[in-house]
Amino acid sequence: MLLQDAKTKAEETFGHLIDYAEARWNVIALQISEKTANVASSIITGLALAVIGLISLVFVSIALAMWVGDMLNSIPAGYLIVAVIYAIVGGVLFSNRKKWIFIPLMNSILESLYRERDDNDKNSR
C-alpha cells in the first residue's frame, strides 16, 4: 500500500513537472517571439523613416544645388558645390561611424531586447 501511494505521488509529481516544463517552454517561446516582433518593427520603422528622409534629402539637395547654381550663374557649379559638401559630410561620418552610428544603433537594439526584462525586474521589487 505504501509503495502504491509513493508510485501514485511520483506519477503525479512527474505529470506536474511535465506540465510545468511545457508551460515554461510556451512562455519562453512567447517572450522570444515578442522580442523578435519588437526588433523587427523597430527596424521596419527605421527603414521607412530612412527612405522618407532620403527622398526629402534628394529634393532639398536638388533645390539647394539649383539655388547655389543660380547665385553663381552656373547650374553645374551649384551641383558640384553640393556634391563637395556631401563628400565632406560623408568623410566625417565615415571617420566617426563607430562612435556616431554603430554604437548608438547597437545600444538601441539591445535596449529594445532587454527593455521588458528591466520592466519586469522593477515590477517584482
C-alpha positions as CSV (number, residue, x, y, z in Angstrom):
1,M,0.0,0.0,0.0
2,L,2.8,2.4,0.9
3,L,4.7,1.6,-2.3
4,Q,1.5,2.1,-4.3
5,D,0.9,5.6,-2.7
6,A,4.6,6.6,-3.4
7,K,4.2,5.4,-7.0
8,T,1.0,7.5,-7.4
9,K,2.6,10.5,-5.9
10,A,5.7,10.1,-8.1
11,E,3.4,9.9,-11.2
12,E,1.5,13.0,-10.2
13,T,4.7,14.9,-9.5
14,F,6.2,13.8,-12.8
15,G,3.0,14.9,-14.6
16,H,3.1,18.3,-12.9
17,L,6.8,18.6,-13.8
18,I,6.0,17.9,-17.5
19,D,3.1,20.4,-17.4
20,Y,5.4,23.0,-15.8
21,A,8.2,22.4,-18.4
22,E,5.7,22.7,-21.2
23,A,4.2,25.9,-19.7
24,R,7.7,27.3,-19.2
25,W,8.6,26.5,-22.8
26,N,5.5,28.2,-24.1
27,V,6.3,31.3,-22.0
28,I,9.9,31.4,-23.4
29,A,8.6,31.0,-26.9
30,L,6.2,33.9,-26.5
31,Q,8.9,36.1,-25.0
32,I,11.2,35.3,-27.9
33,S,8.5,36.0,-30.5
34,E,7.5,39.3,-28.7
35,K,11.2,40.5,-28.7
36,T,11.6,39.5,-32.3
37,A,8.5,41.3,-33.3
38,N,9.6,44.4,-31.4
39,V,13.0,44.4,-33.0
40,A,11.5,43.8,-36.5
41,S,9.0,46.6,-36.1
42,S,11.8,48.9,-35.0
43,I,13.9,48.0,-38.0
44,I,10.9,48.4,-40.4
45,T,10.0,51.8,-38.8
46,G,13.6,52.9,-39.1
47,L,13.9,51.8,-42.7
48,A,10.6,53.6,-43.6
49,L,11.8,56.8,-41.9
50,A,15.2,56.5,-43.6
51,V,13.5,56.1,-47.1
52,I,11.3,59.1,-46.5
53,G,14.3,61.1,-45.2
54,L,16.4,60.1,-48.1
55,I,13.7,61.2,-50.6
56,S,13.4,64.5,-48.8
57,L,17.1,64.9,-48.8
58,V,17.3,64.4,-52.5
59,F,14.7,67.1,-53.2
60,V,16.3,69.5,-50.8
61,S,19.7,68.8,-52.4
62,I,18.4,69.5,-55.9
63,A,16.8,72.7,-54.7
64,L,20.0,73.8,-52.9
65,A,22.1,72.9,-55.9
66,M,19.8,74.9,-58.3
67,W,19.8,77.9,-55.9
68,V,23.6,77.9,-55.5
69,G,23.9,77.5,-59.2
70,D,21.5,80.3,-59.8
71,M,23.6,82.5,-57.5
72,L,26.8,81.6,-59.3
73,N,25.1,81.8,-62.8
74,S,26.2,78.2,-63.4
75,I,23.9,75.3,-62.5
76,P,26.6,72.7,-62.9
77,A,28.8,74.6,-60.4
78,G,25.8,74.5,-57.9
79,Y,25.6,70.8,-58.2
80,L,29.4,70.5,-57.8
81,I,29.4,72.5,-54.7
82,V,26.5,70.5,-53.2
83,A,28.4,67.3,-54.1
84,V,31.6,68.5,-52.4
85,I,29.6,69.4,-49.3
86,Y,28.1,65.8,-49.3
87,A,31.6,64.4,-49.8
88,I,32.9,66.3,-46.8
89,V,29.9,65.2,-44.6
90,G,30.3,61.6,-45.8
91,G,34.0,61.7,-45.0
92,V,33.3,63.0,-41.5
93,L,30.6,60.4,-41.0
94,F,32.8,57.6,-42.3
95,S,35.7,58.5,-40.0
96,N,33.3,58.6,-36.9
97,R,31.0,55.8,-38.0
98,K,31.6,53.6,-34.9
99,K,31.1,56.4,-32.4
100,W,28.1,58.1,-34.2
101,I,26.3,55.2,-35.9
102,F,27.4,51.7,-34.8
103,I,27.4,52.2,-31.0
104,P,24.1,54.1,-30.8
105,L,22.4,51.6,-33.2
106,M,23.6,48.6,-31.1
107,N,22.5,50.3,-27.9
108,S,19.1,50.9,-29.4
109,I,18.7,47.3,-30.5
110,L,20.0,46.0,-27.1
111,E,17.7,48.4,-25.2
112,S,14.7,47.1,-27.2
113,L,15.7,43.5,-26.4
114,Y,16.2,44.0,-22.7
115,R,13.5,46.6,-22.0
116,E,10.9,44.1,-21.0
117,R,13.2,42.3,-18.6
118,D,14.1,45.5,-16.8
119,D,10.4,46.5,-16.6
120,N,9.6,43.0,-15.1
121,D,12.5,43.3,-12.6
122,K,11.3,46.7,-11.4
123,N,7.7,45.4,-11.0
124,S,8.7,42.4,-9.0
125,R,10.6,44.5,-6.3
